[in-house]
Amino acid sequence: MKTKFIFLITGLLFNFTTYATSVNELTKQNWDSVILQAKNEGSVTFNIWYLQPQWRSFVKQFEDAYGIKVNIPEGTIEGNTNKLLAEAKREKGKMDVVALSVGQLPASRKTQALAKIDWLPYYSQAIHHLQSVDTEGYAVAFWGNQTGFAYDPAQMKNQSLPQTIDELQAFINANPQRFGYNDPNNGGAGDAFIQQIVTSKSGSFDSQNSQIEPTVVQSWQKGWQWFIDNKDKIIQTASGADSLTRLNDGELFLVPAWEDHLLGLQHTGAITSRLKFYVPQFGMPSGGNIIGIANNSPHPAASAVFVNWLVQPETQMKLKETFGTIPMGMQLDGKQLSENKVHFFGKEYSVILKKAFVQNVTMK
């Protein structure tokens, strides 16, 4: 009996030590072994800052397929990021899979908070270069979103939807105080709209260039003048959410918005399903969010299997059906999705634009 007991304990220890204890160690195993370990781990935490109730329903598909529980705690984008960075030096943290904005990647990389995920089976078919940022194997795009205009058909009535800057001006002239846009420092929808006005009025330039051209910034004055000339006719809202609230309440007829933000609020019943979305012919930028795995994840295999599931084509199409997102990566027929030709400004020009807007428009 004693011999059998020792043999049993030894076997348990052997089985335990065969499992990888970090994401990096998983790269040495075949994918079937990773899935086996993931099921043994039994759970994974997914830190995302928006639509948590809807996500908890969505991930049931993953739970049913793999028998792995997905925990989605409440949290903000700032809180999640701060926790990720604060725990980066620990041998084992409490975070597994973390959703991030593209702008948060540099700080996460600098602190070595994220593990390499370029070895995942679906990584090569996914998008890992987004908004002029190369994730360098540490993250992958999982959520695509598009900016455009949200409008209320009941308020617009028989008015045509503005498709050009001139048509937008005509709409504003005919409907003073009915068009609103948010401060670019408090939401990407307003930022996207301002960038398009500046570009259309001041001329196109290489907005992705990391070297700032003073003459380009000086030329933006033509764009600022458009906002100044229309200051008494348009409303500057506090945020993208504020814009949609005012649209919902009937105060505004037309506002720049994120398509996924609009649909998300409609799914929760926060705003009326009557509101619609479109992208004008002059174009509006698209963006997206990325996902990574904490370098010290307590559930490395389950994290890897979850991220791999999230970026595969079938899941991306289901995300589109559920949330109205832009699928990121290969389509189900194996063709790469076409990239939106309208981009957000690169980091350097984006920072300057927001400061210049405050100085030349808000403070005037």
C-alpha positions in Angstrom: 0.0 0.0 0.0 2.8 2.4 0.9 4.6 1.6 -2.5 1.4 2.3 -4.4 0.9 5.6 -2.6 4.4 6.8 -3.3 3.9 5.8 -7.0 0.7 7.8 -7.1 2.2 10.9 -5.6 5.2 10.7 -8.0 2.9 10.4 -10.9 0.9 13.4 -9.9 4.1 15.4 -9.5 5.3 14.3 -12.9 2.0 15.3 -14.6 2.0 18.7 -12.9 5.6 19.5 -13.9 4.9 18.6 -17.6 2.6 21.6 -17.9 4.1 24.9 -19.1 4.1 27.6 -16.5 4.4 30.6 -18.8 3.2 31.6 -22.2 6.8 31.5 -23.5 7.1 27.9 -22.5 4.0 27.0 -24.5 5.9 27.7 -27.8 7.8 24.5 -27.3 4.6 22.4 -27.3 2.3 21.3 -30.2 -1.1 22.9 -30.3 -3.0 19.8 -29.1 -0.8 19.8 -25.9 -1.6 23.5 -25.4 -5.4 22.8 -25.7 -5.0 19.9 -23.2 -3.3 22.1 -20.7 -5.9 24.9 -21.3 -8.7 22.5 -20.4 -6.7 21.4 -17.3 -6.3 25.0 -16.2 -10.1 25.3 -16.6 -10.6 29.1 -16.7 -9.3 32.3 -18.1 -9.8 36.0 -17.2 -10.6 38.4 -20.0 -10.1 42.0 -19.1 -12.1 44.3 -21.4 -13.4 47.7 -20.6 -16.6 47.9 -22.6 -19.9 45.9 -23.1 -19.0 43.4 -20.4 -22.5 42.0 -20.1 -22.7 41.3 -23.8 -19.3 39.8 -23.9 -20.2 37.4 -21.1 -23.0 36.1 -23.3 -20.8 36.0 -26.4 -18.0 33.9 -24.9 -20.4 31.1 -24.0 -19.6 29.8 -27.5 -16.0 29.4 -26.4 -16.9 27.9 -23.1 -19.1 25.3 -24.8 -16.4 24.4 -27.3 -13.5 24.0 -24.9 -15.0 23.6 -21.4 -13.0 26.5 -20.2 -14.7 29.2 -18.1 -14.2 32.8 -19.2 -14.3 35.4 -16.3 -15.0 39.0 -17.4 -14.6 41.4 -14.5 -15.8 45.0 -14.4 -13.2 47.5 -15.2 -12.2 50.7 -17.0 -9.6 51.0 -19.7 -7.3 53.0 -17.4 -7.8 50.6 -14.5 -7.1 47.5 -16.6 -4.0 49.1 -18.1 -2.7 50.3 -14.7 -3.1 46.9 -13.2 -1.3 45.2 -16.1 1.6 47.6 -15.7 1.7 47.4 -11.9 1.8 43.6 -12.0 4.4 43.3 -14.8 7.3 42.7 -12.4 5.6 39.9 -10.4 6.4 36.3 -11.1 2.7 35.5 -11.4 0.0 38.2 -11.9 -3.7 38.1 -11.8 -4.5 39.0 -15.4 -4.7 36.7 -18.3 -6.0 38.1 -21.6 -6.1 41.9 -21.8 -7.9 44.2 -24.4 -6.0 47.4 -25.1 -6.3 50.4 -27.4 -3.4 50.8 -29.9 -2.1 53.8 -28.0 -1.6 51.7 -24.8 0.8 49.2 -26.5 4.0 51.2 -26.1 3.8 51.4 -22.3 2.8 47.7 -22.1 5.9 46.8 -24.3 8.2 49.1 -22.3 7.4 47.3 -19.0 7.5 43.9 -20.7 4.0 43.3 -19.5 2.9 41.3 -22.6 4.0 37.9 -23.9 4.7 37.0 -27.5 1.7 35.5 -29.3 3.0 35.4 -32.9 3.2 31.6 -32.5 -0.6 31.1 -32.3 -2.1 29.1 -35.2 -4.3 32.0 -36.4 -1.8 34.8 -35.8 -0.6 34.8 -39.4 -4.2 35.3 -40.7 -5.0 38.1 -38.3 -4.1 41.8 -38.4 -1.1 42.8 -36.3 -0.5 46.2 -37.9 -3.1 48.7 -37.0 -3.4 52.5 -37.1 0.2 52.7 -38.2 1.4 50.6 -35.3 3.2 47.3 -35.6 2.4 45.1 -32.6 5.7 43.2 -33.2 4.1 39.9 -32.2 2.9 41.1 -28.8 -0.7 41.7 -29.7 -3.3 41.2 -32.4 -6.3 43.2 -33.6 -9.5 41.6 -32.5 -12.1 44.4 -32.8 -12.5 46.7 -35.8 -14.6 49.8 -35.7 -15.6 52.5 -38.1 -16.3 56.2 -37.6 -19.1 57.9 -39.5 -22.3 59.8 -38.8 -25.2 58.7 -36.7 -28.5 60.3 -37.4 -32.1 60.3 -36.5 -34.4 59.5 -39.5 -37.4 60.9 -37.6 -35.6 64.3 -37.2 -34.0 64.3 -40.6 -37.3 63.6 -42.3 -36.9 64.2 -46.1 -33.5 65.9 -45.9 -30.7 64.1 -47.8 -27.8 62.8 -45.8 -24.7 65.0 -46.3 -22.1 63.1 -48.4 -19.6 65.9 -49.1 -18.2 68.7 -47.0 -20.2 71.2 -49.1 -23.4 69.2 -48.4 -22.6 69.1 -44.7 -22.2 72.9 -44.8 -25.5 73.3 -46.5 -27.1 71.0 -43.8 -25.5 73.1 -41.0 -26.8 76.3 -42.6 -30.3 74.9 -42.9 -30.3 73.3 -39.4 -28.3 75.5 -37.0 -27.5 73.9 -33.7 -28.6 70.5 -35.0 -25.1 69.1 -35.9 -22.8 68.3 -33.0 -19.3 66.8 -32.7 -17.3 65.9 -29.6 -14.0 67.4 -28.3 -11.2 65.4 -29.8 -9.6 64.9 -26.4 -12.7 63.1 -25.2 -13.5 60.6 -27.9 -12.2 59.3 -31.3 -15.4 60.1 -33.3 -14.9 63.8 -32.9 -11.2 63.4 -33.5 -11.9 61.6 -36.7 -14.3 64.3 -38.0 -11.9 67.1 -37.1 -9.1 65.3 -38.9 -11.2 65.0 -42.1 -12.2 68.7 -42.0 -8.6 69.8 -41.5 -7.4 67.5 -44.3 -10.2 68.6 -46.7 -9.6 72.3 -46.1 -5.9 72.4 -45.7 -4.8 69.7 -48.1 -3.6 66.1 -47.8 -0.2 65.3 -46.3 1.6 62.3 -44.9 -0.2 62.1 -41.6 1.7 58.9 -40.6 5.1 60.7 -40.8 6.9 60.7 -37.4 8.7 63.9 -38.4 6.4 66.9 -38.0 6.5 69.4 -40.9 5.8 73.0 -39.5 4.3 74.1 -42.8 1.7 71.3 -42.5 0.6 72.4 -39.0 0.5 76.0 -40.2 -1.8 75.0 -43.1 -4.3 73.6 -40.6 -5.4 77.2 -40.1 -7.8 76.8 -43.0 -9.5 73.9 -41.1 -9.6 75.9 -37.8 -11.3 78.7 -39.7 -14.1 76.4 -40.8 -14.9 75.6 -37.2 -14.7 79.2 -36.2 -17.0 80.3 -39.0 -19.5 77.7 -37.9 -19.1 78.1 -34.2 -22.6 79.6 -33.7 -24.2 77.0 -35.9 -22.8 73.7 -34.5 -22.6 72.2 -31.0 -19.4 70.9 -29.4 -20.3 68.0 -27.1 -18.4 66.7 -24.1 -17.8 63.2 -25.5 -18.9 60.7 -28.1 -21.4 59.3 -25.6 -22.7 62.8 -25.0 -23.2 63.3 -28.7 -25.3 60.1 -29.0 -27.3 61.0 -25.9 -28.2 64.4 -27.4 -29.1 62.7 -30.7 -31.3 60.2 -28.8 -33.0 63.0 -27.0 -33.8 64.9 -30.2 -31.5 67.9 -29.5 -29.2 67.0 -32.4 -30.0 65.5 -35.8 -26.5 64.4 -36.9 -23.3 63.6 -35.1 -20.0 61.8 -35.7 -20.0 58.4 -34.0 -18.4 55.0 -33.8 -20.6 52.4 -35.4 -19.9 49.8 -32.7 -20.6 52.3 -29.9 -24.0 53.1 -31.4 -25.0 49.5 -31.8 -23.7 48.6 -28.4 -25.9 51.2 -26.7 -28.8 50.2 -28.8 -28.4 46.5 -27.8 -28.5 47.5 -24.2 -31.6 49.7 -24.7 -29.7 52.8 -23.6 -30.7 54.6 -26.8 -33.5 54.1 -29.4 -33.0 51.6 -32.2 -34.4 54.2 -34.5 -31.0 55.9 -34.9 -29.0 54.9 -38.0 -25.3 55.1 -39.1 -23.6 55.8 -42.4 -20.1 56.7 -43.7 -20.2 59.9 -45.9 -18.5 59.9 -49.3 -15.7 62.1 -48.1 -14.7 59.2 -45.8 -14.1 58.7 -42.1 -11.3 56.8 -40.4 -11.6 53.3 -39.0 -9.7 51.9 -36.1 -9.7 49.0 -33.8 -8.6 47.5 -30.5 -5.9 44.9 -29.8 -5.6 42.0 -27.5 -2.6 40.5 -25.7 -1.7 38.0 -22.9 -0.1 39.1 -19.7 3.5 37.9 -19.6 2.9 36.4 -16.1 -0.6 35.0 -16.8 -1.7 32.4 -14.2 -3.5 30.6 -17.0 -1.1 30.8 -20.0 -2.6 27.9 -22.1 -6.2 28.9 -21.6 -5.2 32.5 -22.5 -3.5 31.3 -25.7 -6.5 29.1 -26.8 -8.9 32.0 -26.0 -7.0 34.6 -28.1 -6.6 32.1 -30.9 -10.3 31.5 -30.9 -11.1 35.2 -30.8 -9.2 36.1 -34.0 -10.2 33.1 -36.2 -12.5 34.0 -39.1 -15.6 32.3 -37.8 -15.4 34.2 -34.5 -14.7 37.5 -36.2 -17.8 37.1 -38.4 -19.9 36.4 -35.3 -18.5 39.5 -33.6 -19.7 41.5 -36.7 -23.2 39.9 -36.4 -23.4 40.6 -32.7 -21.6 43.9 -32.2 -21.4 45.5 -35.7 -17.6 45.4 -35.7 -15.3 45.2 -38.7 -13.9 41.7 -39.0 -10.1 41.8 -38.5 -8.1 39.4 -40.6 -8.9 36.8 -43.2 -12.5 36.3 -44.4 -14.0 32.8 -44.3 -13.1 32.4 -48.0 -9.4 33.0 -47.1 -9.2 36.4 -48.7 -7.7 39.3 -46.7 -10.2 41.9 -45.8 -9.7 45.2 -47.7 -8.2 47.9 -45.6 -10.0 51.2 -45.2 -8.2 53.9 -47.2 -9.0 56.6 -44.6 -6.7 56.4 -41.6 -6.4 58.2 -38.4 -3.4 60.5 -38.1 -0.3 58.9 -36.8 0.6 59.5 -33.1 2.8 62.6 -33.6 0.4 64.5 -35.8 -2.6 63.3 -33.7 -1.1 64.8 -30.5 -0.4 68.1 -32.1 -3.8 68.3 -33.7 -5.6 67.9 -30.4 -3.5 70.7 -28.8 -3.9 72.9 -31.8 -7.7 72.4 -31.8 -8.0 73.6 -28.2 -5.8 76.6 -28.9 -7.3 77.6 -32.2 -11.0 76.6 -31.8 -12.1 75.9 -28.2 -10.3 78.9 -26.7 -11.4 81.3 -29.4 
